[in-house]
Amino acid sequence: MQAVLMTEKLKLSLPLLLPGPPPSKPLFPDQHLSTIPSPPPPITPLLQNLQPHTQTPNPQSPIVPRRRKRIGKSQDANRGKPWSHGRLSPTGQRILRTLKDPTFNLTEIDELLVELFEQQPGESGSSVVSLSLDVLGIIKGLGFYKKCDAALSVFEWVRNRKDSELLLNSSIIAIIISILGKEGRVSAAASLFHNLCKDGLDVDVYAYTSMITAFTSNGRYREAVMVFKKMEDVGCKPTLITYNVILNVYGKMGLPWNKMVGLVDRMKSAGIALDSYTYNTLISCCRRGNLYEEAAEVFEEMKLVGFSPDKVTYNALLDVYGKSRRSKEAMAVLQEMEGNGFPPSIVTYNSLISAYARDGLLEEALELKNQMVEMGIKPDVFTYTTLLSGFEKAGKDEAAVQIFEEMRNEGCKPNICTFNALIKMHGNRGKFTEMMKVFEDIKTCQCSPDIVTWNTLLAVFGQNGMDSEVSGVFKEMKRAGFVPERDTFNTLISAYSRCGSFDQAMAVYKSMLEAGVTPDLSTYNAVLAALARGGLWSQSEKVLAEMKDGRCKPNELTYCSLLHAYANGKEIERMRALAEEIYSGIIEPRPVLLKTLVLVNSKCDLLMETERAFLELRQREFSPDITTLNAMVSIYGRRQMVSKANEILDFMKRGGFTPSLATYNSLMYMYSRSANFDRSEEILREILAKGIKPDIISFNTVIYAYCRNGRMRDASRVLSEMTDSGPTPDIITYNTFIASYAADSMFVEAIDVVSYMIKHGCKPNQSTYNSIVDWYCKLNRRDEASMFINNLRKLDPHISKDEEYRLFERMAKKWS
């Protein structure tokens, strides 16, 4: 039923992408409102600690690199040097010295600035120009010395003069907006900008570009786009710098590639030629969405029009290949880079290490780290964190911890990304105590949780089916002042769908659109993953078709979700057809796709297909991860192929893989169906000793092992332990006891279990009553079976007439 409801909701939601940059709240409110967060409500103990103009170059002529103008710094002789007063008058120099003095009281600014105007009386053109230059120099100087309040006070003092329209030119406005933006006071900058526009002051392209830059540098991308739109609406023509800044914004917002191409076309239509910075920005924009082919095209076009790639270009391209898991292409770029006289830097090596780590080639990633050390380049926090994340994802916890220890021993201070990786590692293993200790370490190391920290916690709780914790973390995240952005919404969609809360997942998607956040590739993949969990393969195909229509370029994760949709929907032939497209190369056989083929075939109990996918993975020299290996243990365990399962366990041990709860659950399942069923509880004790929290599957498997072999006392003992400190018993737990009691002719005990489960809020299903009726029939106790059904309403007042009729029909068939 949930799957049907989810399908209907998604039908209403498509298409996923909006036609353009989303609308936003008014940018420039008449007054700045500060909000005081309300005190948080009581939360679960687990969460209570969470608050803390150029011309097109001629290809035939050599390219002479030119210095790019930047707002407020184009004529700045002080860049990288001590402040030089430049064209300040002697009085202006003296006033600047006084204002930057820490002992100066800003309440005395009126007396100080009056001197500047007294020395240049009159309103002649030269006098106004001279005064404007002094005001500009003083404000720039105060900005250089990080005296933001003093700079704003000077600006407001001049603004309050009757002749302010003559004195406050566009350069001064651009500078004060830029200073406020750099200090993180973007709301104050926006309010000032709005008021200046309303007052009719000269707000030109440089002031607009400063405002756009201020929003961008503070992560407020939607507001930056709105300023750009307003700028165009009032007829102010953007410059090359404006376009470059807004192009960068589009990239950070993750807008579709066609939006970025459209912006570049508008630049060209306006007669503005692209420069090397534009090309570098375009390449960087390809990092999101795995647009490595588009990045390569931009790179080639850049060279064709006569621009020589620089170190920034090569590193940006390497980063794209790194995030797209294209290690071979990344190595080719490195060779070209070195051939053109650009020695690799720490940034270069980090991008390469990222490419290999994301591709699962961890040994090669480690070798690159050793190479950089030999070249005298010291690994930094990004190097270590990338390796740590790679080993964590592969399930090699010991190696991940070793990387972290090496990092600390080398004196490299962990950053928030490092802690986020550790939180993910412990959370994915169900080690919530260790996870929360890492969260505490963030404070100890004088770091602050960022948006990724919160998103990681959401993802961890989501994949563990802890929907109440997901909701709790989301509330605490908002209370901590974090505004949900696209990644948060994507994480929530995934988290709720993992918990089986499809309605909530779709409600989050709706909230995302209402908040003006544009869906991207990750959103599509999150929705596809939600559909896959419900086996909604037909709807998944429609979403894929929409993506292929140009909305968003599918990647390997897209096809992984489609495989899972086919597997969960029991569409085996469709799954096989897609698998052949992967094996044949129609869809590139990336490591994650081959690993997914192992997973889905194992899930469908297709032994030959599972072994083929695993063999293909190994023959292509791709490293399996812990999830892939668990799938192999699972299918061998289900088929009682103990020697094969042990071979995989030996492989895991040799490869340094840390067994996860899924590994142990598969082993417990294998032994629960064997003569050596006692081994199931031994494994349960082992995982408890390792600090791993067993789940409902762990306990149910051990209970089944004892019930299957008539050891009801031991089964009851495990149930008691489960009730005291483990997960809440579910329908499978109770049905296991009921079936075992019924098989042993202990119908009184079986019916007592039914009564107990109803009292404790667990609703019986068809299997519950089938077990009792079937065993009455098998034991030739037809009258008792009939009596049980007739009296069932006394036991279960909520049972339907249809269910009673179904049971009578079942009993009749057993006797026919």
N, C-alpha and C positions, 0 to 999 in steps of 0.2 A: 504494500500500500504506500509506504514511504517513497519507494522508487517511482511510483506513478505520480504522486504529488510533486515530487522533485522534477519529473519530466515536464509537467504542466507549467511549473514555475519558470523553468528554463526556456520553454517555448515563448513565454511572455518577455523574457529578458533579452533574447537575441534580436539584433546583432549586439555583440559585446562592446565594440568600439564606438566611440562618439565621432561625429564628423569633423571635429576640429578641437583646438584647445578649449577646455571647459570654462564656463563662466565662473566668476569668483565673487566673493563678497566685495562691497565697495572698498576701493583701495584707500581713499583718503577721507576718513570720517572727520566730521567737523571738530570733534574733540577726541583726544586719546583716552581710552578707557583702560584702566588696569584692573585685572581681576585677581581676587584673593582666593586661593584654593580653599575649599571647605574641608574640614577635618575628615579623614577617612573613616569609613565604618569598620567595625570589627571584621577581621578576615581570618581565614584558616591559618593554623600555626605555620604551615608550609610557606604561606605567602606573607606572613607578618613582617618579615625582614626585607621586603622588596622596596620600601620607600627610601629609601635613602635620597681720398680718391687716388687711386693708383691706375696705372695703365697695364694692359695685358702684356706680359713680357714676351719678347720675340724669341722663339725657340732657337733661332740661329745665333743669337748673341749671348755671351756669357751673362749669367745672372749675378748681379751685385746685390748682396743682402742689404736690405734697408732697415733702419730702426723704426719699429712701429711706435706710433703715438699712443700714449695712454692718458686717460683723463687725469688732468691735474699734474702730470709729470712730463709732458712733452718738452717743456723748456726748463725742467728742473735740474739745475746744476748741482743740487745737493744729493742727488740719488747715490746712495751708497757711501756718502761722505758726511762729515760734520756740516751742520747748517751754515749756509752762506747767505748773507742778507741781500745779495744781488742788487736790485734796483730800488731798495728801500731808501727813503730819505733819512738823514741823520736823526730827525725826530721819530720817524717810523722805527728805526733801529733801537732807539732808546725805549720806546713804548713796548716793543717786542721783548726786550731784555727784562723790563719790569713785569710784564704779564706772565712770562715763563718762570719768574721767581716764585718758588713754593710758598714764600711768606706773603705774597701779594693777596689782598682781600678784594674779591671781585665786586664787592659793594662800592668800591672806590673807582670803578671803571669810568664813570661819567667824567670825573675830574681829569683822568688820564687822557682819554680820547679827545676831549675838548681841545687839548694842546695841539693835536694833529690838525684840527680845522682852523685854529687861530693862526697857525703859521702860514696858511694858504687861503686868505680871505678872498671873497668874490666868487663868481660863478663862470669865469672864463673857461673856454674849452681846455686850455692847457692845465688850468688849476684842477678841473674835474678829473682829467686823465691822471694827473699826478696823485690826487687823493685816492682814486680807484686803485692805482698801482700800490699805494701804501696799504690800503685796506686788504687787497689781495695778498700782498707779501706778509702782512701780519698774520692773517688767518692761515695761510700756508705754513708759516713758521710755527704757529701754535699746533697745527696738525702734525708737523714733523716731530715736535717735542711731546706728542700725545696729550696735549692740553685741550681736550675736546670741549670741556665746559667753557673755558676762556674763549676759544674760537667762536663758539655759538653766542657767547655774550657780546663779543665784538660785532658779530653779524647782526644780532637783534638790535644793538644800540644804533648802528648805522641805519638799519631798516626803519627805525622809529623816527628818523629825521625827515623833515619835509622834502629834502632833496634826495631821498633814498633812491628814487627811480633813475636819477642821473648817476649815482655812485655804484649801485649794486648791479654790475654787469653780469652777463651770462657766465663768465669765468669764475667769478666769486660764488655765484649760486652753485655751480658744478662742484667747486672745491668743498663748500660746507656740507653739501649732500654726501660727497665722497668721504669726508672725515667722519660724519655720523655713521655711515654705513660700515666703515672699517672698525668702528668702536662697538659695532653690534646694536647700535641704537636706530635700527631701521624704521621702527614705528614713528620715532621722533622725526626722522628724515622724511617719511611719507607725509606726516602731518604738515611739516614745514613746506614741502613741495606743493601740497594741495593749496595751502594758504597763499603762497606766492603766485600760483596760477590764478587764484581767485582775485588777488589784488592787482592783476594785470602787469606784473613785472616781466622782464625779458627772460622768458624760459625757453631756451633754444635746444638744439639737438644735443649739445654737450651736457646740459642739465638733465635732460631726459635720459641720456645714456648713463649718467652718474646714478640716477635713481634706479634704473634697470640693474646696473651693476651692484648697487647696495642690496636690492632684494635678492639677487642671484647669490652673492657671497654669503648671505644669511639663510640660504636654503628655501627662500620663499619664491618658488619658481612661478607659481600661477599668478602672483602679483606682478612679477617681472613681465610676463606675457601681456597682462592687462595694461601696464604702462606703455608697452610697445604699441599695442592696439590704439590706445588713446593718442599716442604720439602721431600715428598715421592718420587718425580721424581728424586731428586739428591741422593737418597739412604740413607737419614738420617732417622733412625727409631724413630718413636714417642714413648714417654714414657707414663706411666699411666696418668701423669699430662697433657700432650699434648692432649691425647684422651678425658680426662674429660673436658678440656677447649673447644675443638671443638664440643663435644657433647652438651655442653651448648649453643654454637653458633647455632647448628642445631635447638635446641629448640626455640631460640629467632627468628630464621629465619622462624619458622613455617613449616619446611620441613615435608613431610609425615612421619608417624610413621615407615614405612618400611625402610626409609633411616637411621633412628636412630638405628633400630635393626641391619641393615647391618653394621653400624659402630661398634657396640658392637661385632658382629661376627668377624669383622676384628681384634679387640683387642684380642679376645680369640684365633684366629688363629695365632696371633703373640706371643702367650704365655703370654699375659698380663692379669692377673686376675683382675676382677672388685673389687673395694673397696666400702666402705660405701658411699663415696662421689659420686662415679659413680651412685650408686642406687638412692641417693637423687637427683642427677641431672636428671636422667631418669624420676623420679616421677614429678619433676618440669616441665620437657618438656611436660608433659601431660596436663598442664594447658590450652595450646592453642589447640583448636579442641575438647574440651570436652571429652578427652580420659580417663574418670574415670575408665573404666573397665581395660584398659591397666595399669593405675597407681596402681590399686588394685593387678594386677598380679605381677608387679615389687615388690610391697611391700611384697607379700607373698614369692616370690622367695628370696628376701633379707633375710628374716627370715629363710628360709629353708637352705640356704648356711651357716648360722651361724652368720650373722651380727645382732646385736641388734639395732632396730630403736632408734634414738635419737630424741631430740626435733626438730631438723631441719627436720628430716624425717616426723614426725607427722604433723608439720606445713605445709610442702610442700603438703602432702596428703590432709590435710584440705583445702588448697588453691585450689587444683584441684577440690575437691567436691564443694567448694564454687562457683567456676566459672562455674561448670557444673550444678548448681542448685540442688545439691543432699544433702538436709538438713538432712535427716534421716541418711544417711551414714556418714555425717560429725559428727553428734552427737555420733555415735557408735565409731568413731575414738577418739573423746574426752574422752569417757569413758575408752577405752583401754589405752590411753595416761596417764590418771590420775592413772589407776591401775598399770602402770609400773613405777610410781614414778616421772612423769613429770607434775608438776603443770601447768595449762594453763597460758600463757603469753598474753600480748597485741596482739601479732601476732596471737595467737590461737583464741582469741575472735574475732578479726577482720575478720579472715577467716570464722568463724561460722556466724557472722553477715552478711557477704557477701552472704553466702549460703542461709540464710533465706530471705534476702532482694531481691536477684535475683529470688527467688521462689515466691515472692509476699507475703511472710509471715512477714509482717512488724511489727505486734504486737509482735510476737515472737522475732524478731530482736531487738526491743526496750527492751524487757524483758532481753535479753542477755546483752545489754548495762547496764541495772540496776544491773544485777548480777556482772558484772566486777567492777562496782563502789563499791558494797558491799564488794568485795574481796580486795579492796584497789588499784585496777588497774584503773588508770585515762584514760578515753577515749582520743584518740589522733585525729589528723586531718583525718586519714584514717577512723576511726570509724564514725566520724560525716559525712564525705563526702560520705561514703557508704550508710548511712541512708538517707542523703539528696537525693542522686541519686535514691534510692528505692522509696521514696515518690514522687519524680518528675515523675518517670516512671509510677507510679500508678495514676498520675493525682491529687495527694493530695498536691497542691501547698502551702496551709496554713501550713500544717505539715512540709513541706520542709523548708519553711521560718523560722518556729519555731526552727527547728534543727540548722539552720544557726545562729539564734540569740543566742541560748543556747551555741553554739560553741564559739561565740565571748564573751559572758558574762563569760564563764569559762576561758577566757584568751588563748584560743587555736587559734593560728594564721592560717587563711586559706592558703592553698597552691594552686598551679595552678590547681590541680584536682578539688578542691572546686569551683573555678571560672568557670572551664569548665562545671561543672554540672549546675551552675546557668545560664550560657550562653545557655545551652541546654534547660533548663526549660522555660526561657523567649522566646527563639526563637521558640520552639515548640508551644507556645501559640500565636505566632504572635506579641509579644510585643517587637518590634525591638528597640524601644527607650530604654527600660529597659535593653535589651541585650547589647546594645552598652555602656550603663553606667557601666555595670559589666566589660566590656572590659577595660574601663578607670580605674576602681578600681584596675585592675591587676597592672597597673603602680604605682598607689598610694601606694599599699601594697608591693612595691619593688619586684614584681614577673615579670617574662617575659613569654609571650605567648609561648607555646610549640607546638609540632606537633599535639597533641590532640586538642588544641585550634583551630588551623586552620582546622583540620578535622571536628570538631564540627560545625564551621561556614559553611563549605561546605555542611554538612548534613542538617543543618537548612534551608539554602537557597534552597537546592535541594528539600526537602520535601514540601517547599512552592512554588515550580514551578518557582523559580527566577533564570533561567539559566544564565542570564547575570551576576548576582551577584556571582554565582558559579564560572564562568570563571574569574571574577575580583579577588575574594578571592584567587583562585589558583595562579594567576599571582603575587599577593602581597606576598603570602606565599613563592614563589620561590625567589622573590626580597629580602625577609627578611633572606635569606640564608638557608632555609629549603629544604632539598632534599626529594622529594616524595618517600616514602617507600610503602610497601604493603598496610598498612592501609589507606594511602591517596588514592592510586589507587582504592581500594575497595570502599571507600567513594565516590569517583568521579563517579564510575560506577553506584552506587546507586543513587547519586544525579541527574545525567543527565537522567537516566531512569525514575526517578520520574517526571522530567520536560517534559518527552515525547521525549527527544532528544536521541533516540536509536542509531543513527549514531555516536554521540559523545561518548556515553557510550562504544560502541564497539571500537572506536578509542582509548579511554583511555586504554581499555584492551590490544589492540595491542601495545600501548606505554609501558605498563607494561612489556610485554614479551620482547620488544626490549631493555628495561632498565635492563634486566637480573633479574627481580624480579619474584620469583617462586610463582605461585598462590597457595592459601591454602583453607581451608574450608570456610573462609569468602569470598574469591573470588568466589568460586562455588556458595555460597548463594547469593552473589550480582548479579551474572549473572542469577541465577534462579529467583530472584526477578524481574529482568528486563524482563525476558521471561514471567513471570506471569502477569506483567502489560499489556503485549500485548496479553494475553490469549493463548500463544504458548505452550499448554500443551504437545503436542507430542515431541517437542524439549526438554521440561523440563524432560520428562521421559527418554530421551536419556542421558541427563546430569546425572540424578540420577543413571542410569545403569552404567555409567562410574565411578561414585563415588563408587558404590558397588563393582566394579571390583577391588577395592583395591587402587584406586587413593587417595581417601579421605573418611573418615568415615562420613556418613550423620548424622546430628543431628536434633533436633526438628524443627529448623528454616528451614531446607531443606524441610521437609514435610509441613511446613506452606506455603512455596512458591508454592509447588505443589498443595495444596488446592486452593490457589488464582488463579493459572493457570487454574485449572478446572473450577472455578467459572467464571472467566473472559472469558473463552472459551465456556461457556454455556454447559460444559460437566457434567451435574448434576448427572448422574448415576455413573460416575467415582468418582466424589466427594463423593457421598454417600458410595461407596465401600471403599474408603480410610477412611472415617469417621468410618465405622464399624470396620476396623482394629484397629483404635485408641480406640474405646469403648471396644473392646474385649481384648485389651492388647497385640495384635500382635505387634503393635507399642505402646510403653509406653505412656499412656495418661498424658503427662506432662501439667502443667497449660497453657503454651503458646499455645499448640495445641488445647486445649479445648476453649481457648479464640478465636483462629483463626476460629474454627468451628462456633462460634457465629457470627463472622464477615462475613464469606463467605455465610452462610445461610441467614443472614439478607440481604446481598448484592443481593442475588438471590430471595429475598422476599419469603423465605420458612419459614413460621411462626412456624409450629410445630417443624421443625428441629432446628430452632434458639432457641426455648424455651427448647428443649431437651438438647442442648449443654450447655445452661446457667444453667439449673437445675443440670446437671452432674458436672459442675464447682462448684456449691454451695454445692452439696452433698459430694463432695470430700474435702470440706473445703478449697478450693483454693479461694483466694481473687480476685475478678474481678478488672480490671483496668479501667481507664476512657474511653479507646477506646472500650472495651467490653460493657460498660454501654451505650455509645453513639450508638452502634449498636442496642441495645435493644430499646432505645428511637426512633431511626430511623425507625425500622420496625413497631413499634406501631404507630408512627406518620403517616407513609404512609398509614396505615390502619384505621386511624381516631380512634384509640383505646386510647382516651384521658386519661381515668382513669388508664390504664395500664402504659402509659407514665409517668403519675404523680407518680405512685408507684415507678418507677425507679428513678425519680427525688428526691423523699423523701429518698430513699435508699442512693443516692449520698450525700444528705445533712447530713444524720445521720453518714455516713462513712467518712465525711470530704473530699469528692472529690470536686475538683474545676471544674465547668462546663467549657468546652472549646468551641471554635468557632463552632466545629462540633455539639456540644450539642445544641447550640442556633440555628444553621441552621436547625437542625431537627425539633425543636419546631416551628420555623417560617414556615417551610413547612407544618407541621400539621395544624397550624391555617390558613394558606393561602388557604387551601381547605375547610375551615369550615365557618359557619355563623359568627364566631367571627374573621373575617379576619383582622380587624384593629389591632388585637393583634400582628400581624407579625411586623408592623412598631414599635410598642411599644418595642418589643424585640430588634429590630435593635438599637433603642435609648439607651436601657439598656447596650448593649455591647459597644457602643461608649462611654458611660459614664464610663465604667469600663476600658477604655484604650485599648480595644481589637479592632484591625483593621478588619473591615468586608471584606470579599472577594467577588468575582463575584457572588458566589452562594447566599450570603446574600442579595445583592441588587436585583438579578434576582427574588428571591423568593417573596420579597415585591412587586416588579413591577408586578409579575404575580397575586398576591393577589388583587391588585387594578384593573388590566386589566380584570381579570375574573369577577369582579363585576361592570364593567362599569365605574370605577372611573379613567378615563383617565388623568384628570388633576393631580391627586395625583400621578399616575404612572409617568407622565412627570416630576413632581417635584422631585421625587426620582431619576429619570434618570439624571436630571440636577445636583443634588447633587453628584451622582456617577461620572459624567463626570468631575466635578470640583475637587473632592478630593479623589475619590475612584478608583477602578480598571477600566480599559478600557472596555466599553461595548463589548459584544461578539455576536456571531450569535444568541444565545438563547435570549439575551436581545431584539435584533431587531425583531426576529421572534415572540416574545410575543406581541409586539406592533402591528405588521402586522396582526397577527391572530385576535387580538381583534378589530382592526379597520375594517377588512374585515367582521367579524361577525356582526358588527353594520352597515353594508352597507356603511362604510366610506372609499370607495376605493381610492379616491383621496389622503386621508391622508396615507393610507397603501402604495400606490405607492410612495409618498413623502419619507416615511421611507426607502423604498428600495433604492431610489436615494441617500438619506443621507448616508446610510451604505456603499454603493459602493464608494462614494466620500471619506469616512473615512477609506478606506482600508479593509473593512469587506466584503468578498465575499459571495453573497447569495448561499444557498444550495437548495436542492429539496423541503424541507419543506417550505422555503420562498415563492416560487411560487405556491406550492400546496395549501396553505391557501387561496390565492387570487382566483385561478381558482375554487377551491372547493366551496367557498362561492358565487361566481357568479352563479355556477350551482345550488346550493341549493336555491338561490333566483330567479331561472328561468330566469337568464340574460345571456343566452347562447351566444348571439351575442357579448355582451361586453366581455365575456370570450375569444371568438375567436379573437376579436380585440386586447385584451391585449397581447395574445400570438404572434399575427402577428407583433405588435409594440415593442415586448420585446427587440429586438436587439438595438433599439434606447435608451432604458433605460439601458441595460446591453450589451455593445458591445462585451464582451468576452463570451457571452452565445454560447453554441455549437448547431449545427443542431440537434444532438441527443437529447438534452434537449428540444428543441422546439417540436420535434416529440413526445417525451415522454409526454409532456403536452397536445398535441392534442389527443393522445390516452387516456389519463386520462379523458379528458373532454368528449370524446365519450363514455367511459364506464359509466360515471355518468348519461348520457342521455339514455343509452340503457336499 
